Amino acid sequence: MRDDDESDWVRRERTPGSPPRVIVVGAGVAGLSTGAYAQMSGLRTRVFEKHVLPGGCCTAWSRDGYLFDYCIEWLIGTAPGNDAHRVWRELGALDGKTITDFELFNRVVDEDGRSVTFYNDPDRLEAHLLSVSPADARLIRSFCRDLRRFVDIELYPFLTAPDLRTVRERAATLRTVLPAFRLFWRTAATPMHRFADRFEDPLLRRAFRNIFFQDPEGFPLLPYLFNMAAAHHGNAGFPQGGSLGLARSLEERYTGLGGTVTYRARTEEVLVENDRAVGIRLRDGRTYYAEHVVAACDGRTAVYGLLGGRYTGPRIDRLYDELLERPGTLFPAVVSAFVGIRGDLPAGDAHSTTYLLPADDAARLPGALQHSLVVQLRSRYADGFAPAGKSVVHCTYFSDYAHWQTLRRTDRRAYRAEKRKVAAFVRDFLERQWPGAAGRIELVDVASPATTRRYTGNHDGSILAWKAFSDADDVAADLVGKDRMRLPGLSGFSMAGQWVGMGGLIRAASTGRFAVQYLCAELGIPFRAWESTATEPWHAGKLGRLPQLDRWSSREGAGA
């Protein structure tokens, strides 16, 4: 950065005749999206990030030549011809990348070895499910009939902020929604638990709950059908480079537009004068000024930490006083165990499998919230996740944040012992599934919910913030559509990210677009966006140097 650029940000008043300055707190997907769209619209921006990498939860880390990809399991918008894809093209997220598509969404295996495979193709899925349980033909045909109807529907508009949509845009949405209104209403009003309980086959009763790897509890049929239909169309694939590759592409697009990211810069306070945000103060005491500040970070941290809880209202109070600690409102935290293993993985296994565990097995998993373990063959997702001749397996389960955070704060030795329990279980479990695997395992690297909290700031280590279809959903939607992502009584400040726009990467990216659209409308300047034209093939060198989270891994056992 040039000295005159730095001085321009530390002065209270901006240089006469220069564009308004925008500070963005957080270099996750929402923060980089906000910065990129602001740059495209002629504003000057600077992003401040406490970590050493972009992406927030959309990240990866390395260990002994392995790359452990933390976030993306599928990405909505990988196929052309829809709003989500256009957003990703504008942000350069898919520049030069290949996409891996899978023929199935997930496989579920019970304790006795019976399995059900959730193919994305409705015809293949129907034939398979009927072979599993002919007695459930009516329910199976009903589900697959609905899946066929979702195949050609784009459910969420991602291009224009709700309060700025024109009559034509609203009419276009109605033209999409009205013909399928009864389908949307019925599938949104039918909880998956209630639907699954109608199956006669006990495996199907449990398997349908775990299409999304583990049971998110409280979800209706609609999101399952929507995401499986998107995957069938190749619109929910896995991008080359994975999670950190996506974040690096966003970072490259943003800086290519003239923006600057400052890492190792933890924001301590949003500076306010006369009920207007005017800048930020970092933990090391440095201050930076701007005409607008966007908090693209943990919501509670923004409202009660950076602003001291001085600007709240009915919606904020409901979210953070009434709903934040209510069970079932936040998407759960996860434990991740990455396994580096010599040799190839079993050829016939699905890329993603949920194993339903007997009670004694589940009891061995520290802090587990459900009796299941998800095993993903990450080497099948993209090249570059393992050294030549080796493979990566990712094992996850929903877990209680308090269990891990309490140990980390009070007894680090016990905390590390819990991680060793996870590693030991995973080694033993994979040996049972693939005899001889334990002797080929080189390391097991465990990240707990406390790790997620430490590196991202997400409340309770939640990976997706507010749970969709919970009581928080409508409240958060009003923050975007009615409050224009602002807080009551405070000007010059807005929020972006999954704490206002709900979880999911495309939703996080779209909130950056919306925040800038609202800001441009306030300033009376045109909002501008165009697709990236970069064509250079993506390569692993773009990931840069990767950290080792927590600097812990287990190398116990043969071959370690």
C-alpha positions as CSV (number, residue, x, y, z in Angstrom):
1,M,0.0,0.0,0.0
2,R,1.2,3.5,-0.8
3,D,1.9,5.9,2.0
4,D,-0.7,8.4,0.7
5,D,-3.3,5.6,0.7
6,E,-2.6,4.8,4.3
7,S,-2.8,8.4,5.3
8,D,-6.1,8.9,3.6
9,W,-7.6,6.2,5.9
10,V,-6.2,7.6,9.1
11,R,-7.6,11.1,8.5
12,R,-11.0,11.9,9.9
13,E,-12.1,13.8,6.8
14,R,-11.8,12.3,3.3
15,T,-9.8,14.0,0.6
16,P,-12.1,16.6,-1.2
17,G,-13.5,15.2,-4.4
18,S,-12.6,11.6,-3.7
19,P,-15.2,8.8,-3.6
20,P,-16.7,7.8,-0.2
21,R,-14.7,5.4,1.9
22,V,-16.1,2.1,3.1
23,I,-14.5,0.0,5.8
24,V,-15.5,-3.7,5.9
25,V,-15.0,-5.7,9.1
26,G,-14.3,-9.3,8.1
27,A,-12.8,-10.9,5.0
28,G,-15.2,-13.8,4.8
29,V,-17.3,-14.4,1.7
30,A,-19.7,-11.6,2.7
31,G,-17.0,-9.2,3.5
32,L,-15.1,-9.8,0.2
33,S,-18.3,-9.6,-1.7
34,T,-19.2,-6.3,-0.1
35,G,-15.8,-4.9,-0.9
36,A,-15.9,-6.1,-4.5
37,Y,-19.3,-4.7,-5.3
38,A,-18.4,-1.4,-3.6
39,Q,-15.3,-1.2,-5.7
40,M,-17.3,-1.9,-8.9
41,S,-19.7,0.9,-7.9
42,G,-16.9,3.5,-7.6
43,L,-16.4,3.5,-3.8
44,R,-13.1,3.1,-2.0
45,T,-12.9,0.2,0.4
46,R,-10.6,-1.5,2.9
47,V,-11.3,-4.8,4.5
48,F,-9.9,-5.6,8.0
49,E,-9.5,-9.3,9.0
50,K,-8.3,-10.7,12.3
51,H,-7.1,-14.0,10.8
52,V,-4.2,-14.5,8.3
53,L,-6.5,-15.9,5.6
54,P,-9.7,-14.8,3.8
55,G,-12.9,-16.9,3.9
56,G,-14.0,-17.1,7.5
57,C,-15.5,-20.6,7.8
58,C,-14.9,-21.1,4.1
59,T,-11.3,-22.1,4.7
60,A,-8.7,-24.9,4.7
61,W,-5.4,-25.7,6.4
62,S,-2.4,-27.9,5.7
63,R,-0.5,-30.6,7.5
64,D,2.4,-32.6,6.2
65,G,1.5,-32.0,2.6
66,Y,-2.2,-32.7,3.1
67,L,-4.9,-30.0,2.5
68,F,-7.8,-30.2,4.9
69,D,-10.8,-28.5,3.2
70,Y,-13.3,-27.4,5.9
71,C,-16.4,-25.9,4.4
72,I,-17.8,-26.6,1.0
73,E,-19.8,-29.8,0.5
74,W,-21.7,-28.5,-2.4
75,L,-22.0,-25.0,-3.9
76,I,-25.3,-23.6,-5.3
77,G,-24.6,-21.8,-8.5
78,T,-22.0,-23.9,-10.3
79,A,-24.1,-24.2,-13.5
80,P,-24.8,-21.2,-15.8
81,G,-28.3,-19.7,-16.3
82,N,-29.3,-18.6,-12.7
83,D,-28.9,-15.8,-10.3
84,A,-26.5,-17.6,-8.0
85,H,-24.1,-18.4,-10.9
86,R,-24.2,-14.8,-12.0
87,V,-23.1,-13.6,-8.5
88,W,-20.2,-16.1,-8.5
89,R,-19.1,-14.9,-12.0
90,E,-19.3,-11.3,-10.9
91,L,-17.1,-12.1,-7.9
92,G,-14.7,-14.2,-9.9
93,A,-15.3,-17.2,-7.6
94,L,-15.3,-19.8,-10.4
95,D,-12.7,-18.2,-12.7
96,G,-10.7,-20.9,-14.5
97,K,-12.0,-23.7,-12.3
98,T,-13.4,-27.1,-13.1
99,I,-16.4,-28.4,-11.3
100,T,-16.9,-31.9,-9.8
101,D,-20.5,-33.1,-9.9
102,F,-21.8,-36.2,-8.1
103,E,-24.5,-38.6,-9.1
104,L,-25.7,-38.9,-5.5
105,F,-26.2,-36.5,-2.7
106,N,-25.4,-38.8,0.2
107,R,-25.6,-42.5,1.3
108,V,-26.9,-43.6,4.7
109,V,-25.8,-46.9,6.2
110,D,-27.4,-48.4,9.4
111,E,-25.8,-50.4,12.2
112,D,-26.5,-53.7,10.3
113,G,-25.0,-52.6,7.0
114,R,-28.2,-51.8,5.2
115,S,-27.9,-48.8,3.1
116,V,-29.9,-46.3,1.0
117,T,-28.4,-44.0,-1.6
118,F,-30.0,-40.7,-2.4
119,Y,-29.3,-40.3,-6.1
120,N,-29.9,-36.9,-7.6
121,D,-31.7,-38.3,-10.6
122,P,-35.4,-38.7,-9.6
123,D,-35.9,-41.8,-11.8
124,R,-32.9,-43.6,-10.5
125,L,-33.7,-42.5,-6.9
126,E,-37.3,-43.9,-7.2
127,A,-36.2,-47.2,-8.6
128,H,-33.5,-47.6,-5.9
129,L,-35.9,-46.7,-3.0
130,L,-38.5,-49.0,-4.3
131,S,-36.0,-51.8,-4.2
132,V,-35.2,-51.0,-0.6
133,S,-38.8,-50.9,0.5
134,P,-41.6,-51.8,-1.9
135,A,-44.1,-51.4,0.9
136,D,-43.4,-47.7,0.9
137,A,-44.1,-47.2,-2.8
138,R,-46.7,-44.5,-2.3
139,L,-44.5,-42.2,-0.2
140,I,-41.4,-42.9,-2.4
141,R,-43.3,-42.0,-5.6
142,S,-44.7,-38.8,-3.8
143,F,-41.2,-37.6,-2.9
144,C,-39.7,-38.3,-6.3
145,R,-42.6,-36.7,-8.0
146,D,-42.0,-33.5,-6.0
147,L,-38.2,-33.8,-6.8
148,R,-39.0,-33.8,-10.5
149,R,-41.1,-30.6,-10.2
150,F,-38.2,-28.8,-8.4
151,V,-35.7,-29.6,-11.1
152,D,-36.6,-26.6,-13.2
153,I,-37.3,-24.1,-10.4
154,E,-35.0,-21.3,-9.2
155,L,-36.3,-20.6,-5.7
156,Y,-34.2,-17.7,-4.4
157,P,-33.5,-14.4,-6.2
158,F,-30.0,-13.3,-5.4
159,L,-29.5,-10.2,-7.5
160,T,-31.5,-7.3,-6.0
161,A,-32.0,-6.4,-2.4
162,P,-35.6,-7.1,-1.3
163,D,-36.6,-3.5,-0.6
164,L,-35.2,-2.3,-4.0
165,R,-36.9,-4.8,-6.3
166,T,-38.8,-3.2,-9.1
167,V,-42.3,-4.0,-10.1
168,R,-40.9,-6.0,-13.0
169,E,-38.6,-8.0,-10.8
170,R,-41.4,-8.7,-8.3
171,A,-43.6,-9.8,-11.2
172,A,-41.0,-12.1,-12.5
173,T,-40.7,-13.7,-9.0
174,L,-44.5,-14.2,-8.9
175,R,-44.4,-15.8,-12.3
176,T,-42.0,-18.4,-10.9
177,V,-43.7,-18.9,-7.6
178,L,-47.4,-18.9,-8.5
179,P,-47.5,-21.9,-10.7
180,A,-45.7,-23.9,-8.0
181,F,-47.2,-22.1,-5.0
182,R,-49.0,-25.2,-3.7
183,L,-45.8,-27.3,-4.1
184,F,-43.8,-24.6,-2.2
185,W,-46.4,-24.2,0.5
186,R,-46.9,-28.0,1.1
187,T,-43.2,-28.9,1.1
188,A,-42.3,-25.9,3.3
189,A,-45.1,-26.8,5.7
190,T,-44.2,-30.5,6.0
191,P,-41.4,-31.2,8.5
192,M,-39.0,-33.9,7.3
193,H,-39.4,-35.7,10.6
194,R,-43.2,-36.0,10.1
195,F,-42.7,-37.2,6.5
196,A,-40.0,-39.7,7.4
197,D,-42.0,-41.2,10.2
198,R,-44.6,-42.3,7.7
199,F,-42.3,-44.9,6.1
200,E,-42.8,-48.5,7.2
201,D,-39.1,-49.4,6.6
202,P,-37.1,-48.4,9.7
203,L,-34.0,-47.6,7.6
204,L,-35.9,-45.1,5.4
205,R,-37.4,-43.5,8.5
206,R,-33.9,-42.7,9.7
207,A,-32.2,-42.2,6.3
208,F,-34.4,-39.4,5.0
209,R,-33.6,-37.3,8.1
210,N,-29.9,-37.6,7.1
211,I,-29.9,-36.6,3.4
212,F,-28.0,-33.5,4.6
213,F,-25.4,-35.7,6.2
214,Q,-26.7,-35.3,9.7
215,D,-30.2,-34.4,10.8
216,P,-30.5,-30.6,11.0
217,E,-33.7,-31.1,13.0
218,G,-36.7,-28.9,12.1
219,F,-36.1,-28.6,8.4
220,P,-39.1,-29.2,6.1
221,L,-39.1,-31.1,2.8
222,L,-38.5,-28.0,0.7
223,P,-34.7,-27.5,1.1
224,Y,-34.0,-31.2,0.6
225,L,-35.9,-31.2,-2.7
226,F,-34.4,-27.9,-3.8
227,N,-30.8,-28.9,-3.2
228,M,-31.1,-32.4,-4.7
229,A,-32.7,-30.9,-7.8
230,A,-29.9,-28.4,-8.1
231,A,-27.4,-31.1,-7.8
232,H,-29.2,-33.1,-10.6
233,H,-28.8,-30.1,-12.9
234,G,-25.1,-29.7,-12.1
235,N,-25.9,-26.5,-10.2
236,A,-24.6,-27.8,-6.8
237,G,-21.1,-29.1,-7.6
238,F,-17.8,-28.8,-5.9
239,P,-15.4,-26.1,-7.4
240,Q,-11.7,-26.9,-8.0
241,G,-9.6,-25.5,-5.1
242,G,-12.5,-26.1,-2.6
243,S,-13.3,-23.7,0.2
244,L,-10.0,-21.7,0.5
245,G,-9.8,-21.8,-3.3
246,L,-13.1,-20.0,-3.4
247,A,-12.0,-17.5,-0.8
248,R,-8.7,-16.8,-2.6
249,S,-10.6,-16.2,-5.9
250,L,-12.9,-13.7,-4.2
251,E,-9.8,-12.0,-2.6
252,E,-8.1,-11.9,-6.0
253,R,-11.2,-10.4,-7.7
254,Y,-11.5,-7.8,-4.9
255,T,-7.9,-6.7,-4.9
256,G,-7.9,-6.7,-8.7
257,L,-10.7,-4.1,-8.5
258,G,-8.5,-1.9,-6.3
259,G,-9.5,-3.0,-2.8
260,T,-7.1,-3.7,0.1
261,V,-7.3,-6.5,2.7
262,T,-5.4,-5.9,6.0
263,Y,-4.8,-9.2,7.9
264,R,-4.0,-9.7,11.5
265,A,-6.1,-6.7,12.2
266,R,-8.8,-7.4,14.9
267,T,-11.4,-4.7,15.1
268,E,-12.1,-3.8,18.7
269,E,-14.7,-1.0,18.3
270,V,-16.7,0.8,15.7
271,L,-16.2,4.5,16.3
272,V,-19.4,6.5,16.5
273,E,-19.9,10.3,16.6
274,N,-23.4,11.8,16.9
275,D,-25.0,8.4,16.2
276,R,-23.1,7.9,13.0
277,A,-20.3,5.3,12.4
278,V,-17.2,7.1,11.4
279,G,-14.5,4.4,11.5
280,I,-13.0,1.6,13.6
281,R,-10.4,1.1,16.3
282,L,-8.2,-2.0,16.1
283,R,-7.0,-4.0,19.1
284,D,-3.5,-2.5,18.8
285,G,-5.0,1.0,19.0
286,R,-4.8,2.0,15.4
287,T,-7.8,3.9,14.1
288,Y,-9.2,4.2,10.6
289,Y,-11.9,6.4,9.3
290,A,-14.6,6.1,6.6
291,E,-18.0,7.4,5.6
292,H,-19.5,4.0,6.0
293,V,-18.7,0.8,8.0
294,V,-20.0,-2.7,7.1
295,A,-19.8,-5.4,9.8
296,A,-19.4,-8.7,7.9
297,C,-18.6,-10.7,11.0
298,D,-20.4,-12.5,13.8
299,G,-23.6,-10.8,14.5
300,R,-23.5,-10.7,18.3
301,T,-19.9,-9.4,18.2
302,A,-21.0,-6.6,15.9
303,V,-24.0,-5.5,17.9
304,Y,-22.8,-6.0,21.4
305,G,-19.0,-6.0,21.0
306,L,-18.0,-3.5,18.4
307,L,-21.0,-1.2,19.2
308,G,-21.4,-2.0,22.9
309,G,-25.1,-2.8,22.5
310,R,-26.1,0.9,22.1
311,Y,-28.1,0.4,18.9
312,T,-30.8,-2.3,19.1
313,G,-34.5,-2.6,18.5
314,P,-37.3,-5.1,18.6
315,R,-35.8,-7.3,15.9
316,I,-32.2,-7.3,17.2
317,D,-33.5,-7.8,20.8
318,R,-35.6,-10.8,19.6
319,L,-32.7,-12.4,17.8
320,Y,-30.0,-11.8,20.4
321,D,-31.9,-11.7,23.7
322,E,-34.8,-14.2,23.1
323,L,-33.6,-16.5,20.3
324,L,-29.8,-16.8,20.4
325,E,-29.6,-19.3,23.2
326,R,-32.9,-21.1,22.5
327,P,-32.3,-24.7,21.5
328,G,-32.7,-25.3,17.8
329,T,-32.2,-21.7,16.7
330,L,-28.6,-21.8,15.7
331,F,-27.2,-24.3,13.2
332,P,-25.1,-26.8,15.3
333,A,-21.3,-26.7,15.6
334,V,-19.3,-29.6,14.3
335,V,-16.2,-31.7,15.1
336,S,-14.0,-32.3,12.1
337,A,-11.5,-35.1,11.9
338,F,-9.3,-35.1,8.8
339,V,-7.5,-38.3,8.1
340,G,-4.4,-38.5,6.0
341,I,-4.0,-42.0,4.6
342,R,-1.5,-43.7,2.3
343,G,-2.9,-45.3,-0.8
344,D,-6.2,-45.0,-2.5
345,L,-9.7,-45.2,-1.0
346,P,-12.2,-48.0,-1.7
347,A,-13.3,-47.8,-5.3
348,G,-17.0,-48.7,-4.7
349,D,-17.7,-46.3,-1.8
350,A,-19.8,-43.2,-2.2
351,H,-18.1,-39.8,-1.9
352,S,-20.2,-39.1,1.2
353,T,-21.8,-41.5,3.7
354,T,-23.6,-41.1,6.9
355,Y,-23.1,-44.0,9.2
356,L,-25.8,-44.5,11.9
357,L,-24.0,-45.6,15.1
358,P,-25.1,-47.9,17.8
359,A,-25.4,-46.3,21.2
360,D,-22.1,-47.6,22.6
361,D,-20.2,-46.3,19.6
362,A,-21.9,-42.9,19.7
363,A,-21.1,-42.6,23.4
364,R,-17.4,-42.7,22.5
365,L,-17.7,-39.5,20.5
366,P,-17.1,-36.5,22.8
367,G,-19.9,-34.0,22.8
368,A,-21.9,-35.8,20.1
369,L,-25.4,-34.5,19.6
370,Q,-26.6,-37.4,17.3
371,H,-25.8,-41.1,16.9
372,S,-24.1,-40.8,13.5
373,L,-20.8,-40.1,11.8
374,V,-20.3,-38.6,8.3
375,V,-17.4,-39.9,6.3
376,Q,-16.5,-38.0,3.1
377,L,-13.8,-39.2,0.7
378,R,-12.4,-35.7,0.1
379,S,-9.8,-36.9,-2.4
380,R,-12.8,-37.6,-4.7
381,Y,-13.9,-34.0,-4.6
382,A,-10.9,-32.3,-6.3
383,D,-7.3,-32.8,-7.1
384,G,-4.6,-31.4,-4.8
385,F,-6.0,-32.4,-1.4
386,A,-3.4,-35.1,-0.8
387,P,0.2,-35.8,-1.9
388,A,0.6,-38.2,-4.7
389,G,-0.3,-41.7,-3.8
390,K,-2.2,-40.6,-0.7
391,S,-5.8,-39.7,0.2
392,V,-7.8,-37.5,2.6
393,V,-10.9,-38.6,4.5
394,H,-13.1,-36.0,6.4
395,C,-15.2,-37.3,9.3
396,T,-17.7,-35.0,11.0
397,Y,-20.5,-34.9,13.5
398,F,-22.7,-32.3,15.2
399,S,-21.3,-31.5,18.6
400,D,-22.0,-29.4,21.7
401,Y,-20.0,-26.2,21.7
402,A,-20.1,-25.8,25.5
403,H,-18.5,-29.1,26.1
404,W,-15.4,-28.1,24.1
405,Q,-15.2,-24.5,25.0
406,T,-15.4,-25.2,28.7
407,L,-12.5,-27.7,28.5
408,R,-10.4,-25.4,26.4
409,R,-10.8,-22.6,28.9
410,T,-10.4,-24.6,32.1
411,D,-8.2,-27.6,31.3
412,R,-6.2,-27.7,28.1
413,R,-4.8,-31.1,28.9
414,A,-8.4,-32.6,29.1
415,Y,-9.2,-30.7,25.9
416,R,-6.4,-32.3,24.0
417,A,-7.4,-35.7,25.5
418,E,-10.9,-35.3,24.0
419,K,-9.3,-34.6,20.7
420,R,-7.3,-37.8,21.0
421,K,-10.5,-39.7,21.8
422,V,-12.0,-38.4,18.5
423,A,-8.8,-39.5,16.6
424,A,-8.8,-42.9,18.2
425,F,-12.5,-43.5,17.4
426,V,-12.0,-42.5,13.8
427,R,-9.0,-44.8,13.4
428,D,-11.0,-47.7,14.8
429,F,-14.1,-46.9,12.9
430,L,-12.3,-46.7,9.5
431,E,-10.5,-49.9,10.2
432,R,-13.8,-51.7,10.7
433,Q,-15.1,-50.2,7.4
434,W,-11.9,-50.8,5.5
435,P,-9.8,-53.6,7.0
436,G,-6.2,-52.7,6.9
437,A,-6.8,-48.9,6.8
438,A,-5.5,-48.2,10.3
439,G,-2.0,-49.3,9.3
440,R,-2.1,-46.8,6.4
441,I,-3.2,-43.8,8.4
442,E,-0.5,-41.2,8.7
443,L,-2.3,-38.6,10.8
444,V,-5.6,-37.5,12.2
445,D,-6.2,-33.8,12.6
446,V,-9.1,-32.7,14.8
447,A,-10.8,-29.3,14.8
448,S,-13.4,-28.8,17.5
449,P,-16.3,-26.2,17.8
450,A,-13.9,-24.2,20.0
451,T,-11.5,-24.1,17.1
452,T,-14.2,-22.7,14.9
453,R,-15.0,-20.0,17.4
454,R,-11.4,-19.1,17.8
455,Y,-10.6,-18.6,14.2
456,T,-14.0,-17.2,12.9
457,G,-15.6,-15.6,15.9
458,N,-18.9,-17.4,15.1
459,H,-21.1,-17.5,18.2
460,D,-21.1,-21.0,19.8
461,G,-18.9,-22.2,16.9
462,S,-21.9,-22.4,14.7
463,I,-20.9,-23.0,11.0
464,L,-24.1,-21.5,9.5
465,A,-25.5,-19.1,12.0
466,W,-29.3,-18.9,12.3
467,K,-30.9,-22.2,11.3
468,A,-33.2,-21.8,8.3
469,F,-36.9,-22.4,8.9
470,S,-36.4,-21.7,12.6
471,D,-38.1,-18.8,14.5
472,A,-35.1,-16.6,13.6
473,D,-35.6,-17.0,9.8
474,D,-38.4,-14.4,9.4
475,V,-36.8,-12.0,11.9
476,A,-33.5,-12.1,9.9
477,A,-35.3,-11.7,6.6
478,D,-36.9,-8.5,8.0
479,L,-33.4,-7.2,8.9
480,V,-32.6,-7.4,5.1
481,G,-35.9,-6.5,3.6
482,K,-37.3,-3.9,6.0
483,D,-34.4,-2.5,8.0
484,R,-32.1,-2.5,4.9
485,M,-29.4,-4.3,7.0
486,R,-29.1,-1.3,9.3
487,L,-29.4,-0.9,13.1
488,P,-32.0,1.4,14.7
489,G,-30.7,4.9,15.4
490,L,-27.3,4.5,13.8
491,S,-26.3,5.8,10.4
492,G,-23.2,5.1,8.4
493,F,-23.3,1.4,9.4
494,S,-24.7,-1.8,8.0
495,M,-24.3,-5.5,8.4
496,A,-23.7,-8.3,5.9
497,G,-23.2,-12.0,6.1
498,Q,-25.1,-15.1,7.3
499,W,-26.1,-13.4,10.6
500,V,-28.5,-11.2,8.6
501,G,-29.0,-13.2,5.3
502,M,-29.1,-16.7,6.8
503,G,-26.6,-19.5,6.2
504,G,-25.0,-20.8,3.0
505,L,-22.2,-19.3,0.8
506,I,-24.4,-17.9,-1.9
507,R,-26.6,-16.2,0.6
508,A,-23.5,-14.7,2.3
509,A,-22.3,-13.5,-1.1
510,S,-25.6,-12.0,-1.9
511,T,-25.8,-10.0,1.3
512,G,-22.6,-8.2,0.2
513,R,-24.4,-7.3,-3.0
514,F,-27.5,-6.1,-1.2
515,A,-25.5,-4.0,1.4
516,V,-23.8,-2.1,-1.5
517,Q,-27.1,-1.7,-3.4
518,Y,-28.7,-0.1,-0.3
519,L,-25.6,2.1,0.2
520,C,-25.6,3.2,-3.4
521,A,-29.3,4.1,-3.1
522,E,-28.6,6.2,0.0
523,L,-25.7,8.0,-1.7
524,G,-27.6,8.5,-4.9
525,I,-25.0,6.8,-7.1
526,P,-25.6,3.9,-9.5
527,F,-24.9,0.4,-8.4
528,R,-22.6,-1.4,-10.9
529,A,-21.6,-5.0,-11.3
530,W,-20.1,-7.0,-14.1
531,E,-18.8,-10.5,-14.6
532,S,-15.1,-11.3,-14.2
533,T,-13.4,-12.0,-17.5
534,A,-10.3,-13.8,-16.1
535,T,-9.6,-17.0,-18.0
536,E,-6.3,-18.2,-16.4
537,P,-6.7,-21.8,-15.3
538,W,-6.9,-22.1,-11.5
539,H,-4.0,-23.8,-9.8
540,A,-3.1,-24.8,-6.3
541,G,-0.4,-22.2,-6.1
542,K,-3.1,-19.6,-5.7
543,L,-3.9,-20.9,-2.2
544,G,-0.7,-19.4,-0.8
545,R,1.0,-20.5,2.4
546,L,-1.5,-22.2,4.7
547,P,-1.5,-22.2,8.5
548,Q,-1.8,-25.2,10.8
549,L,-4.9,-24.7,13.1
550,D,-4.3,-25.4,16.8
551,R,-0.9,-27.0,15.8
552,W,-2.3,-30.4,16.9
553,S,-2.7,-33.8,15.3
554,S,-2.5,-37.4,16.2
555,R,0.2,-39.6,14.7
556,E,-0.3,-42.6,16.9
557,G,-0.5,-46.1,15.4
558,A,1.2,-48.1,12.8
559,G,2.8,-46.1,9.9
560,A,2.7,-42.8,11.8
